[in-house]
Amino acid sequence: MPGIRAAVARDRASVADSSTFELDLKAYPAISAIDLILRSTNGSTNNQAQYIHDDVDTIEVLDGSRVIYSLSGIQCRSLNCYTMGRYPAVTFDEAANAVQQELFRVEFGRHVGDPFYWFDPAQFQNPVLRVTISMTISATVGFVTNTTVISAIVHTWDGRPSGRRGTLLTKEYKSFTSAASGDDRGRLPIDFPYRVVILRAFETAIAFDVDITQIKLTLDVDRYVPFDLRAEQLRDLNSEIFGRFDIPYQIDRASDDVVVTHLAYPRSVNCVALESDQLNGPDARTINEYTLQNLEFSTPAVATETTADILMQFDVLGLGPHFAFALPFGDMKDPESWLDPSGFGTFEMVLTQGGAGAAVSYFGQQVMP
């Protein structure tokens, strides 16, 4: 069995604020996954509103017009949560001039080093990884211009593992803005077997189960229905299969500020001041947003509400990272349990809508030869 290694193809390569980063993949004998690590420096006051994943427009693996992988930064990290079993590596830090960092994993197998599912560059004429970014530049709600760097780490083997069964094809199937009512129906391809479909419906301070109330996957107009459940049932199913996700932040906030988290259903939060004589914590929550109360005790007997920003460690545990939930087909580690739609004529996602304004998309992983 060839040995797998992490080949650093690019190490903190500087990129312009609005640009496209490319990496030629032809030279690698076999690729299990590609880790993209993006870093950018906050504005001189702080950065209370923007994250790197917001500014990653697309991550793609292409061969000419042929798509092997294509997701946004948010979609990539959402999928990573369910395939990796945890919130991917991140440094969320709002402090002035702090360097934020996020990892985006482009996966071709069930895990890094999967000997049966991997990307074979030799099957393609000109395979390339392409990352398109549009960084938000601001002293208070964004990043410093021209401070973004990208590292690309290719998980590859010294040779080609034997017994290859295919590679995971990852792409978006549909995106739209939710309406106040009615069903939205969308077609999914029936060309290759499915491992998982991810559904995301994001509208800050609005519950996932308000904008989307019912989720149904149906083949041949209900000849076979893999899923037909309420949004809350999908939430609880994900909790049972995947558990809760832990997201750490370092925030720079004042009392009465609102912190927007990346979880559809926060279940617990821990807030600790990183400055002396401070007592901090949330005093209200609206879905995924927490309103802070910061008290200062330099005079111990007198508590004073602070109006200046202070640094705090803010950890949130809960469900639905980036308001995304997984619809797994069988055991995600067992290919024999995945869904093969090739014997059917149609495959549809039917979403019952209950609120207007959510950014809805669904995307997933299939197995291509």
Buried (B, 14 or more C-beta within 10 A) or exposed (E): EBEBEEBEBBEEEEBEBEBEBBBEBEEBBBBBBBBBBBBBBBBEBBBBEBBBBBBBBBBBBBBEEEBBBBBBBBBBBBBBBBBBEEBBBBBBBBBBBBBBBBBBBBBBBBEBBBBEBBBBBEEBEEBBBBBBBEBBBBBBBBBBBBBBBBBBBBBBBEEEBEEBEBBBBBBBBBBBEBBEEEEBEBEBEBEBBBBBBBBBBBBBEBBBBBBBBBBBBBBBEEEEEBBEBBBEBBBBBBBEEBEBBEBBBBBBBEBBBBBBBBBBBBEEBEBEBBEEEBBBBBEEBEBBBBBBBBBBEEEEEEEEEBEEBBBBBBBBBBBBBBBBBBBBBBEBEEBEEBBBBEEBEEBBBBBBBBBEBBBBBBBBBBBBE
